[in-house]
Amino acid sequence: MKDLKITVIGAGHLGKSIIKNLLALGYENITATRRNEEKLGELRSLSPSLKLSTNNKEAVETADLVILTAKQDSFEAISEEIRDLVDGKLLISLGPTMSLEELEGFFGSRNIRLMMPVYPGVDIISFVKDEACMEGDVAIVEGIFGENCVEHEEKDMLIATAYVVLRGVMNSLLDPLLRKSVELGMDEELARETMGKLLISTGQEIIDGGIAEDRLEAASGGFNEKSSTLKLHKKLQPVQEQLADLFEEAVKSLE
């Protein structure tokens, strides 16, 4: 499996983290692509064996596995370049809301749609595969992304996507409260348990049917430096500070 020829298309922030993981796992035959040649050159320091290219077509031609980490709004343009070359090869898409049917329309068959978690290595990684996937494709996914991978049905990916997005947003609010709780003398284990219950409650509300699909798609943009989730996190920073102040005042009033 380690001799797989892997191409990572759209190697920005997310792609770079995946390439680092691939190299750490012992994969050596890796090609990374990106339109911006200057940004692409920043990956050279990762490994002397890493191949870099601005040409998606050439990079995919000899690949056994294609990992698509580009933003979803670029999928159509990428498809025009590589569809004839990638159809029938294993393609793993990290586009958070792109269905298997849509992927097939762009890239042909043998696709896996995978939702990256907020905390890789800790959270469950949800994925679905199409009917063209071969025996051993799931083992490849697990070998690259870890044992926390769980296969779902397509209809369940909406819940998984919603939970990942909302967990990122909730953490933006809860992390400063956790720090303030410990700073004010609250037992850290109890504080973490309380925050965890809040996250579980949020997840339960989603499972009970609380999120509209159109709002989910508007909120979900992948977890990279330009993602809507990260932008929202930055917008929430003033709110975090206000919450921390209110929390401190509330604690003082109880003393």
C-alpha positions, 0 to 999 in steps of 0.5 A: 500500500505504501507504494501507491502513487498519490496526487493531492490536488489543491494543496493549500492548508488542508492539502499540506496537512494531509501531505505531512501525514502521508510522509509521516506514514511512509508514503514517498510517491506523492505529487502536490498540485496548486495553481499558485506556483509561489505558494506551491514552492512553499511545500518543497521543505516537506520532503525532497521526494515530494513532486510539485506541479501546477499541471493537474492533468500531468499529475493525475495521469500516473496516479493510483489515488487522487485526493481532492482538497481544492475548494468545491467551487473549483471542482468543475474547472478541475473536472474539465482537465482530469475527468478522462484520466481519473475516471475509474481511479480511486478519488477521495474528495474532501469537499464537505457538501459535494454528494457522491452523485455530484462527484460522479458527474464531475469525475466519473466513478469510484469516489469516496467522500470524506468529512475531515473532523475538527480534531484529526486523530481524536474525532470520528472521520465520516465517509461514504463510498460509491458502488464502483469502489473496489475491495481494499479501498476502505483499507486505503482510507483507514491507512491514510486517515486513521482507525477513527474512520467510520463508513456511513450511508449518504443520507447520514453525511448531512448530520456528520457535516452539520456536527463538524461545522457546529462543533467548530463554532461551539469550540470557538465559544467554549474554549475561552469559557473553559480557560476562564473556568480553570483560571477562576478555580473550577476543577478542569476535569469538571469544566471539560465534562460540562463543555463536552455535555454542551457539545453532545447536546448540540449534536443531539439537536442536529440529529433530531432535525434542527438544521436546514440543508441550505443553511448548512451548505452556506455555513460549510466551506471546508476547514482551511485558511479561507473557510467560512468556519474560520471566518466565523471564528474570527468574527466571534472573538469579540463575543468570546471576550464579552462572554468571558467578562460576563462569566467572571462577573457571574462567578464573583456574584456567587462568591 
